[in-house]
Amino acid sequence: MMKAEYFGEQLGKNSGWIKELTEPLHKGTANNTELARKIYVWVRDNFTCTDHNRRTMDLTLKNLIKARKGNVAEINLLLTVMLLQENIDACPVLLSTRPNGFVYSPFPLLHQYNYVICRANIDGKTIFLDASEPMMGFGWLPLRCYNDEARAISKTAEVVTLSAYKLTETKYTTVFVVNDEKGNLIGSITQMPGYYESFQLREQVKEKGMEQLQKDIQKDFGTEVRISNFGIDSLQQYDQVLGIHYDFDLISEKEDIIYFNPMFGEAYRENLFKSAKRFYPVEMPFTMDETYNLQMEVPQGYAVDELPKSMMLKLNEGNHGFFEYRVSQSGNNISFRSRIKIGRAYFHPDEYEMLREFFNLVVKKQAEQIVFKKKN
């Protein structure tokens, strides 16, 4: 592969013309990390990937520059060459994507691989890069790349491990609900989704617009609501997670009894694992840690008639996950917290029933409601 004309030979060629591309990117850079970031962003934003299922080149790098589009191998090999031209230690990495299946590690065969990324050692850190995906941040890879063992294409051809267990999708949601001067419930929500949910939301905003995202959130809220002051932070900062924030008014009749789900649209409404039996392992795309906090005032003119019971549920004896559900009342205020943490991304078939039952209990518990009764 290092000597092949359609792959490694491109890395060793005298590519002085590459300097013309990298020279303007030096302006304002203080170190190699900043320069590598600029090179990565330039390649990502100036080239369109036409095929995400390739390990070799069809175009030479010069023709790729002219066409401004190419397959994943071509784009990430260009990125690698540009980094090498600036004396940044980099090499391509061959991998098999999740849809393509695992590579048989003891006897790796070339046809088992279908994707190329770039590995760079910069300022003492190892960073993996994929410039073929629009809006993917520096140092992040698409989820399809995390499929266990890959191979660095270098003199040593060492194994590179890209496992889903190294990824944790962390999500925080904070909700405040109070009574306004007319006795109606109003509130505000601040949310920081995980990186990959942020990536999906960026794609959604690009495709359908911010207004449609607001409508979708309003539709999924779980009760009739009016949203205002909707905003998203860091929408163009692709390395960062989003910050979503908005105010809302709850539109409801003053019934004698009010049923109130404290999780609004953030509850799991159905089990992720639907089949009664499973004969293959469960391979989750990442580990997860989701925290939801609510602080609210009891609706004006009402009293708490019934609160859900708090509970703490472990996934297994190995402490690989838990579900926390806590609710309490202090005077006229209610505090609520729900947290789900799954610390593994791979489960054997004989663990499937445990995983399924865990999420059955999560769905059931998160559907419970606070009951408010109008005062006499």
Buried (B, 14 or more C-beta within 10 A) or exposed (E): BBEEEBBBEBBEEEBEEBEEBBEEBEEEBEEBBBBBBBBBBBBBEBBEBBBBEBBBBBBBBEEBBEEEBBBBBBBBBBBBBBBBBBEBEBBBBBBBBBEBEEBEEEEBEEEBBBBBBBBBBBEEEEBBBBBBBBBBBBBBBBBBBBBBBBBBBBEEBEEBEBEBBEBBBBBBBBBBBBBEEEEBBBBBBBBBBBBBBBBEBBEBBEEEEBEEBBEBBBEEBBEEBEBEEBEBEBBEEBEBBBBBBBBBBBEBEEEEEBBBBBBBBBBBEEBEBEEEEBEEEBBBBBBBBBBBBBBBBBBBEBEBEEBBEEEEBEBBEEEBBBBBBBBEEEEEEBBBBBBBBBBBBBBEEEBBEEBBBBBBBBBEBBEBBBBBBBEE
